[in-house]
Amino acid sequence: MNVSLEFKKIKRTGFFPAFFAGGVLAGAIPLLDMVFRSESYADLKESPLQIIFGADWQMMAMLNVLLIVAGACLMYHTEYADNAIQKMKSLPMKESGMFFGKSILLTIMLVIVLAIEAVALTVTSFHWFGLYDGFWIELGKNLGYLLLLSLPSILLSLIISSVCKNMWVSLGIGVVCVFVATMLPTANSILAIFPFAMPFQVIEGTSQTQTTHFIMAAAQIVLFSALELFIIKVRRSIE
């Protein structure tokens, strides 16, 4: 799992600027919402973070998941372009290590995006509501939860991209999955754990039972890891 190698392969593709720009755009959502609609939240009794997440997280989460899908597509596009992946197979390294290296790098980029969004959430809360006791603990708990629920979508996006040699096919599949996720009823416990739907969930307003349910559902990453290893084995036997 050579993450530094994956970094070198992707650094000239616009991958990193796209994530930084996406993080800034997502972070601007709560700020702009409060600038134009702050009076709508003046009489609400929930905590500031609960108000902000309830009002803005769905749009922020959609941007995050679209970044994950686009990032995964770009990562494997560089491998399939000019048959680079075939050349990589001739080197003394495992294809599974390449997959998990990409997974780690994509997770790191999501952490950076969440950090940018955390700054925006902090500024929004401080300016319009003021910081309160327990704010940092609540913020950290929410962001950690959101990162955990995003891991299945990262692995599934990379699996789709690894199977589809044409970047536009994998991108199209990913975008369709994202928009399907936005239409799934969250009340249905089975549909709600669809990997692309999980990043839309937040702790705020969610019961302890539901929270535990989603945390356990994040174990899908084990299933997706095993699926990718199986795909690699099948692909080697066919080629």
N, C-alpha and C positions, 0 to 999 in steps of 0.2 A: 504494500500500500504506500507507494511513493508519492506523497502529496506534493512535494516540491517539483517533481517531474510533471505532474498534471498542471501545476501552476505555470511552468515554463511553456507548456504546449498551448495554453489558453490565453496567455497574457497579451498577445498581440491581436486578439479577435474582437475586442470591444466588450468582452465578458464583464470585466471589472467596472468600467464606466457605466454599463447598463445597470448593474446592481446598485451602485452608488446613486445613480439618477433615480432609479425606482424607489430606493429607500427614502430619498429626499421628497419625491412626489407623494409617497404614502404618508410620510410625516407631515406634509403640508395639509393633509385632509382635515385633521382635528383643528389645526390652527385657523384655516379658512372657515370651517364650520362655525367656530366660536366667534370669529370676526363678524360674520353675517347673520348668525342666528343665536347669539348668546342669550337674548331675552327669552328664548324658548326653554332654556334650562334653568332659569333663575329660581323657580319655585319647586324644583325636584328635590326630594329628600335623600336620595341615594348618595353614596360617596362620589367625589369628583371623578375618580377613575371609572367607577361603574357607569356614570353618566356618559363619559367620553367613549368608553368601549361600546356601550349600547347604541350610541348614535353613529359611530364612525368605523367600528372594526370590520364590518362586513365589506366595505369598500377597500379598506386597507388590506384585509386578508386576501381579497381577490387579486390585488396587485402583487402581493407576496407570492401567491401560487402561480400566477402567470410568469413571474420572474423565475421561479423554480423550473417550470416547464420549458421556457425559452433557454435557460441556462443549460439544462440537461440536453436539449436538442443541439445547442452549439458545441457542447463538449464532445458529443459523438460525431457531429458533422466534421470536426477536425480530424477524427480518426478515419472516417470513411473517405474523405477527400484524398484523391490520388492514391488510394489503397494503402494509406498509412497504417491501418490496423493490421494488414497482412504483414507489413514489415516489422511491426511490433511483436507479432507472434514468433518471429525468427530470433528474437532476443531472449536471453535467459531470465524471463520474468513471466509470471502467471497473468492470464487475462483477468482472472478474478481479482487480483491485486489492483489492476487498472480500474476495474469497476468500483471497488471499495475506496480507492484513492479519490476517484471523482465524487463519490458520495460524501466523503469527509470534506473535500474542498467546497462542494455545494452547501453543505451544512455550515461551514465557516462563513460563507458569504451570506447565508440567511441570518446568522448571528449578528453580522455587521449591519444588515438591514434592520433587524430588530433593535439594535443599539441606537441607530439613527432615529427610529420611531420612538424609542424610549425617551430620547432627548426632547422630541417634539411633544410627547405626552406630558413630560415634566414641565416644560415651558407653558403649555396650555393650562395645566392644572394650577401652576404657580400664579400665572397672570390673572386668570378669571376666578379661581376658587381659593387659592392659597394652599401651601403644603400643610399637611396635618400629621399627627402622630401615626406612625405605621404606614405612611405613604410608600417608603422605599421597600418595605417588606411586601406590601400588596403589589407594587409594580413588578418586583422581581419574581414573585410567585406567578403572576399572570404571564409574564414573558417566558418563564421557564416552561409553563404549561403549554403555551402556544408553540414553542420550539419543539417540544416532545410530540405534539400532535401533528406537526409538519413533517416529521421524519418519514412516515409511510409514503407521503406524496413525493418526497425526494427520491426514494428508492424506486417507486413505481414509474416515475417520469424517466429515470435513467434506464430502467428495463425496457420501456417502450422505445426509447431512443437507441438503445443497443440492438434492438431487433430490426428497426426500420433504417435502412441505409439512406433513404431519402429524407432529409431534414424536414421538408415540408409535410411529409406524411406524419411523422412523429409529432410535429408542432400542431398539425390539425387535430390529431387524436387527443393531444393534451388539452388544447383549447376547448374542444367539445366536452371533455371530461370535467373541466372547470365549470363550464356553464350548466352542465347537468347537475353538478354538485350544488350550485346556487338554487336549483329548483327542487331539491330533495326535501321532503318534510323532516324537520329535525326531531319531531315527536316520535318518529319511528326509529327505535334503537338500532335496528339492523342497517337501514339505509344511511343513518347518521354516521356510521363508521366507515363509509366509503372514503378511501384515502384522500381524495381531493376535497371532500366535504369537511373533514376533521379540522383543518386549520381555521375554519370559520367559527369554531366553538370558542367560548370564553368561560372563565371561571365565574365571573360576575353573573348572578342570577341563575346559576346552575346548582342543583342540589348536590350534596356530597355523594349520593349514589350514582348520579349521572357522571360526575367528575371522575369517580373511580372507574366507571364503565369505559370512559374514553381513554383513561390512562392505560387500562388493560388492553384496549383495542390497539394502542400504539405498538403492541408486541407483534403486529403485522410485519414489522421490519424483519423479524426472524424468518417469516414465511417468504417474503420477497427476496431475501438474501439467498435462501435455499432455491427459490425459483430461478434466479439468475445463474447460480452454479449449475443447475440442471440444463438451462438454455445453452450455456457455454459448452457443456459436455455433449449435448445433442449436435450443436453446430460443428464441433470438431469432428464428430463421427460422419457428418454429411459432407463436409468440405474435403 
